Amino acid sequence: MQELNNGSTTAMAVKRSLIDVVVPEAETPGGLYFLSSLDQAIPFPMRTIYAYKASSETVADVLKQSLAKALVYYYPLAGALTLDPEGRFIVDCNKRGVPFVEAVADCSIHSFGDLRVPNQEITDKLIYLDPTIKSFMDIPLLSAQVTRFKCGGFTLGISVSHSLVDGISGMNFINSWAEINRGLDPSTVPFHDRTLLKTRVPPVPKSPYDDYVQIADVSHMESLYENEKNISKMFIFDADKLAAIKNMALADGKLERCSTFSALAAVIWQARSKALNMKPAQLTKLRILVDVRSKFKDLIPMDYFGNLVTTTCCLTTAGELAERPISSTVDQIRKACDLVDEDYVRSRIDYVDMYRPPLSSVGTLVISSWTKLAYGCSDFGWGDPVQFGCGDLARELCVLQSDGEKGIAVVMALPASCMSTFQRLIDHV
């Protein structure tokens, strides 16, 4: 297994131009735009970077023109986040517009390493954020920065509100923008009626959810995050390593079958809990992001624009997680994923709308699989991206990405001392 770490970029200088604001080029609906409970879960921006090896002198102007066309279809992205009378997030479709920044770097796109490994210096230079903004409510729902490099390549740095998109609908927007830039009609036209996911009347929440169990930090993990540098690394699991992990989960004969995802998730959860030196009595959660598009019986269109992901949760103690066979953890993960059907999603929406329970990162690992995202299709006319990566990671988040022929790249962040322990543990799986 290969471990990769992004290098320093202190030598990279990026000069930004004045900010332009892009609005839809044609009339679009106004008023307030409903956000479902699935949209309320993570109201913070997702930041991603696309790198292209070729461009032109006019790349920024061309992309601004096509973005104005794309915003006619994806008009909520040009609005602003606000609150409804009940204190829930909602979008004011006021055509506030999308900040668009053109920049020039003094190096090549090969100088900043692998974009899949988040690096704060890269993020701050290639993705624009207005430094005067004090509240996340004031962060634009979408912003874009085009940075041209000496080698002729360019990067497109995107910040988009997670309240507006999940991974799939976000990629649908980017790929539609790319198609428009190539002179085509978008192959996906967004479906905007999010009221399909309103709370039922009357609401019928089935039970509490382990996601919202509040965990006490009996292992003093918070002090690790406060006193040590939090670093991100990527670990490559090739086909042979993944096969070995699955075989390990099946070795005791307690499971008839095992998915690659559940086996890998079990190994990561166990190793991370040990690396954070969790005490045996420490409660720990594994929250798994699940795409629910296939869970609804033809009610939700596949081109639905918004969040169609929820989480399912495994909860146990660190001692139990460390001592039991890996097959038991894999089985727990499988059963948690099998719970997610249309009734589960509806019940969860009802529960969240009724109780608005808080989430906590203490003792929690969140796994999100990006292995099926079509970021390799984002051709704006200069070819497919040569790199794609997330701009930053929440400390509890672990992202899985495809890596070559049947391989998976695992990207996560930990305090420095814990990361070295994590690496040693998974090296010896």
Secondary structure, 3 states (H helix, E strand, C coil): CEEECCCCCCCCCEEECCCEEECCCCCCCCCEECCCHHHHCCCCEEEEEEEECCCCCCHHHHHHHHHHHHHHHCHHHHCEEEECCCCCEEEECCCCCEEEEEEEECCCHHHHCCCCCCCHHHHHHHCCCCCCCCCHHHCCCEEEEEEECCCCCEEEEEEEECCCCCHHHHHHHHHHHHHHHCCCCCCCCCECCHHHHCCCCCCCCCCCCHHHCCCCCCCCHHHHHHHCCEEEEEEEECHHHHHHHHHHHHCCCCCCCCCHHHHHHHHHHHHHHHHCCCCCCCEEEEEEEEECHHHCCCCCCCCECCCCEEEEEEEEEHHHHHHCCHHHHHHHHHHHHHCCCHHHHHHHHHHHHHHCCCCCCCCEEEEEECCCCCHHHCCCCCCCCCEEEECCCCCCEEEEEEECCCEEEEEEEEEHHHHHHHHHHHHCC
